[in-house]
Amino acid sequence: MNIKTLLPLDTSNIKFLLGKGGISFLFRMFGMGLSFYIIDLVSNAYNVDTYGNFSLVQSTILVLTMIFTLGIQNVLIINVATTNPDDYSAQLNILFKAIKLILFTSIIPIIVIYFFSKFIALNIFSKEILQHDFKNIALFLLPFLLHEIILYFFIARKKFISFGLFMFVLPNTFFILLVLICKKILIQNINVTLLYGLSFLITFLIEIIYIYKPFKIISNVISYKEIIKNALPMMTSGLLLLLLNTTNVFMLGIMSTSKSVGIYNASYKIGLLVLLVLASVNVIIGPKIAELFHKNKIAELKKIIHQSTYFTAIITLPIVLFLLVFNKDLLAILGSNYQEGSTVLTITIFASFFSAISGNVDQILNMSNNQNTLLRINLICLVINILLCYILIPKYDIVGAAIASMFSTVLMNLICNIYIKKKLGFFTFF
């Protein structure tokens, strides 16, 4: 892409990206800081193996959340973002219809996970110690799901400060406090997943109090059938994308040791710092893409996408250089064991930077009615990732998992860009 086409940048777009994107970025930075403190806290309060098992738990929760929220998050963005901004009653109607669906569909998974927790722990992960973790996941699955829905309600309403507070600050803060209290004062051997679930339950209760206002029921705002019809393809593609990022943790959990899982997950998380700017822009640009596409303003859509990719790449580059230079030093902060993940971190940095310079491909496809195409692309890349993990992990352990992740990430971004060019007439690359 010719940089001359980007300059001078549209003032309103730059103000939008710097203002809203900056807020999102700062919250993400703070959240990442808390998450790295959690790695250190859990590793020291318990041990590296416990953090490895906790990593499996977190990955499991992410996957379950993606499945059983049914993709309703993106439906909220499209439908709430296109309602009258002043009609809060209509927006709450959409939200509470979504919540009712989640209450209904979560019953079966909660029962299954709780009563089959021992089977999952022994037959999938070969770790009996995870049995109590899966029981706790079942007990707190509903707060996890509803918390996710409300977060996207904030995004749809462009309430990015509220989103940042409830996404990155409160759950992590409550979890840290609970771990510190229980380990230092009360109970020495309390299950860490129980504390994690309690932190989300507390956060969810505060969210409900925060958003609720009396409203009139509007029967024709959107039907349950419409929500499900539009949500399921987005859920499936989002789940596949999530699995691209978490399959490697699961495969290591099955094929390697808890220690390897912990080292890989910590290194991978540091490498994902490269995606902070892209993820921040993703949050704010989703409603904008939906709005411009549904108004058929393709030229304006192209402009803001190119400018957001340029903006993302320029700000991300210093982060990449910093992480490459201080690779081993950053891992050493977490403990000497984690320095074994140096190569994993390097590979993850390069893969993440490729995603950053490729642009917000998943959001563009989802918000432009191409969610079924994204689904197929993600499915192809997931299968390739699993095959590569199966081949590489026995030989190269955590490095093999990182190589598999990098290859599938690059492939996904390339295919998405080719399809966007075909359908919308432009590449999203920097």
N, C-alpha and C positions, 0 to 999 in steps of 0.2 A: 504494500500500500504506500502511495506517495505521501510523504509527510506534508508536502505543500497543500494537500487537500484538507489537512487538519488545521492549518493556521491561516488566518487568526481563528482560534477556537470560538465557538458560539458562547457569548458571555453568559447567557442564561444556563446553558448546559454545564459550563465550568463551575458556575456558582452552585448549581444543583449537585454536581459530583463532589466538589470540595466541601460544601456545607453538610449535606446529608451523608455523603460517603465518609467524610471525616469523623462525624459522630459515630457511625457504625464501626469505623476502623479503630477508634479509641476504645470503644467497649470491647471489641474483639481482642485488642492488645491486652487489656486488663484481664479479660477472661482467660486468655492463654497464660498469662502470668499466674493466675490462680490455679489453672490446671497443672502447670509445671510444679507449683508448690505442693499440689495434691500428690503428684508422683513421688516427690521427696518425702512427704508426710507419711503416705501409706507404706513406702519402702522402708522407712525408719521405724515407724510405729509397729509395723508387722515385719515384712521382709520382701525381697525381690520376687520370690515365688508368689506371695500373696498379691503383689501388684500385678503380676502376670495373669493370675486368675481373675482379678478385678478388671483387667483389660478385656478379657473374654466376656465378662458380664456386661461391660459398657457396650461392646460391639453387639452383643445379643440384644440389648435394650434398643440400640439404634435400629437394628433390623426389624424387631417387633413393632417399634413405633412406626416405621415406614409402612409396614404391611397393614397394620390394624387402624391407622388413621385413614386408610383407603385412598390416599391422594387428595383428600378434601382440602389440604392446605392450599394447593394451587387454584382450586375452585373458589376458595375464599378470596384469594388475591384478585381473580378475574371479576367476580360478582360484586364483592364489596367495593373494590376500587372503581367500578363503573356506576355505582349508585350515587345519589346526591350526597356530597360530603357532610351536609348538615342534617341528613336524615339518619340519625343514630338509631332510631327505632327500627328502621328497615335493615340496617346493618346487624343489629342484635338478633333480629329474626333469622337472618342467614346463619349467624354464628350458632344460635341455640338449636336450629335444625341439625346443624353439623354435630353438635354435642349429643343430641338424642340418638343420632345414627351410631356414634362411637359407643354410647352406653349399651346399645343393643348388640353390636357386633363384637364387643370385647368379652362378653360372658363366656363363650366357648373357649377362647384361648387362655383365659385366666384359669378355668377349671382344668384344662388339659395340662398346662405347664405345671400347675401346683401338684396334681396327682401323679404326673409322670416325671417329676423332677429327678428322681433317682435313676430312672431309665435314661433320661437325657444325659445326666452326668456320667454314668457308667458306659453307655453304649455309643455315645457320640464323641465325648471328650476323654473317656477313660480316666476320669478324675472324680472319685466318690466325694471328695471334699466340696465339689461344686453343687451337691444336692441342695444344701440349705440356701445357697445363692439363688438357685432357680425357683425355690419356693418363695423367696423374698421378691424376686422379679414378678411372680404371679400376683402377690399381694399388692404390689405398687404399680402394676401395669396400667390401671385406669388413670391415676394421676400423671404418669408419663405421657399417655396418649392425649389427655385433655390439655395438659400444659403445652404440648406441641401445637394443637389447634389454636389455642389462644395466642401463641406467639405469632402465628401467621395472620391472625386477625389484626394484630398491631401493625404488621407489615402492610396489609391491605389498606389500612387507614392512614398509612404513612406516619405512624407514631413510632419513630425509630429510637427515640430515647427510652420509651417504655419497653420496646423490644429488647434493646441492649441491657436494660436493667434486669428484666426477668429472664433473659436468655443466659447472660454471662456472669452477672454479679450475684444475684440472690441464691440460686441453687448451689453454686460453688462455695459461697460464703457460709451458708447453713451447713453444708457437708463438712467443711473444714472445722467449724465450731463443734459439731457433733463428735467428730473424730477426736479432737483435742480434749473435749470434756470427758468422753468415755474412756479414753486411754490414760489420762492423767488423774482423773478423779474417781470415776465410778466403776466401770466394768472393763476388765483387761482383755477379755477374749470375745467381745461382741462382734458379730458378723458385719464386715464393712459394707456389704450390699444392703443390709438393713438400714444403716445410717444414710446411705446414698438414696434409698427410696424415701426415707423420712424427709430428707432435704427437699425433694421434689414435691412431696405432699404439702409441706409447709408453703412452698412457693406457689403451688396451685391454689391453695386456699386464699392467699393474699391476692392472687390474680383475679379470682372471682369477685372478691370484695371491691377491687379496684375498677373493674369494667362494668359492674352491674348497675343498671338504672331501670326503674319501672318502664315497661314498654307495652304497646298494644300488639296483639297477635295479627300478623298479616299473612293470610293463607296463600296468596298468589305470588309471594316474593320470589320463591324458587321451590320447585317440587323436590321431594326426596329422590324421585326417579332421575331427574335432571342432575342432581348432585352426584349420584352414583355413576350415571352414564359418562359424565365429563371427568369424574375423579379417577375411575379405575385405570384407564390407560396411563395417566400421570403417576398414579401410585406404583404401577408395575415398572415403568421406566425409571422412576425415582428409586425404587427398591433395587433394581439392577445396578444403577449407578452407585448406590450405597454399598452394595455387595462388592463392586469393583474395588472399593476402598477398605473393605473389612474382611473380604474372603481370605486375604493373606494371613490375617490374625487367626481366623478360624482354622485354616490349614496348618499353621504352625502349632496351634493348640492340639490338633489331632495327630500331627506327624512329628512334633518336636517336644521340647520341655517347657514348663511354665517360665523358667528363667529366660529362655529364648523369646517367648512371647512378650515378656516384660521389656526386654532390651529392644526388641523390634518396635514395639508400640511406642516406647519413649522416643526412640530415634525418628520414627515416622512422624510423630506429633511435632517434633522440632522442625522437621523438613516442611511440614504443612504451614509453618509461619510464612512461607513464600506466598501462600494463597490468601493471606489476610486481606490484602487490598482487593483481590478479585472477589472474595466472599463478601466483603463490605459493599462493593459496587453491586453485586448480585442481589443483595437484599433490597436496595433502593431502586434498581433499574427494572425489576420484574413488573411492578404495577405500571411503569412508564411504557414498557414494551407492549403490554396488553392494551393499554389505552391507544397508543399510536397505531398498532396493527389493526385494531377493530375500527378505527377511524380511517383506515386505508392511507395513512400518511407514511408511505414507504421511504420516501426521500429523507424525511425527518428522522425516521427510525434508523436508516442507514447511518445518518450523520451522528446521532447520539451513541450508537453502538461503536462506530469507529473511534469516536472521541473517548469513550469510556475505556476501550481497549488500550489506546495510546496512553491515557491517564494511568491505567493499571500497570502497564509495562514500565513506564518511566519511574514510578514510585517503588515498584517491586524490585528493580535491579539492585539498588543499594542493600536491600534485605538479603538478596541472593549472595552478594559479595561478602557481606558480614558473616553469614552462616558458613560459607565456604572457608573463610579465613579462620574463624574461631570454632570450627567443627568439634574438635576433641575437647576444647576447653568448656564448651557448653554442656557436653555429655558428662564431663568430669564433675560438674556442679551437682549432678544427680547421684553420683557415686562412681567408684572405680569400675564396677561391673558394667556400667552403661557405656564405657568407652569402646567396648566390643562392637557397638553399633555405628562406628564412624563411617564405614563404607555404605551402610544402609542410609545414613543421613545424607551423604553426598549424592547417591542415586535419587533419593526422594527430592532433593533440592532441584535437580535438573528436570525431573518429571513434572514437578509443581510449576517450575518456571515456564515450561512449555504450555501448560494449562493457562497460565496467566497471560501469555502473549497470544493465545488462541481466542480469548474473549469468553463471553458468557453464553457459550453454545447451548447448554441445556435449557437455560431460561428462555433463550430466543426461540428454540423449537417448541417448548411447552406453551409459551404465550402467543404463538402464531399458529395454533391448531395443528402442529406437526408432532404431537406427543406420541402418536403411534410409530412414527419413524424413529424417534428417539428411543422408544422401547426396543425396537429391532436392533438398532445400533448397539445399545447397551447390552443386549442379550448376547450378541456375537462377541463383543469384547470380554464379557464375563466368562463365557465358555473358554475363550483363549487364555484368560488369566488363570482359570482353574487348572487347565491342562499344563500350563507353564509351571504353576506351583507344584503340581504333582511330579513333574519331571525334575525341577530345579531344587526344591527344598531338601530331598534326601541327600543331594550332592553338596549343596552350598548353604543349607540352613537359612539363616535370616537374610543373607545376601541374595540367595536364590529367590526368596519371596519378594525382595525389593526390585530385582530385575523384572520379575513377572508383572509387578505393579506398574513399573515404568513403561514397559512395552504396551500394555493394555491402555494405559492413560493416553499415551501419544497417539495410538491408533484411534481411540474414541474421538479425540479432538480433531484429527485429520478427516475422518469420515463425516463428522458433523459439519465441518466447514465446507466440505464438498457439497453436501446436501443443501446447506443454507445458500450457497452460491447458485445452485440449480433452481431453488424455489423462490428466493428473495432477490437474487441478482447481485449479491456481493459476498466477499469473504469477510470474516470477522478478525482475521489475523492482524497483529500489529504491523 
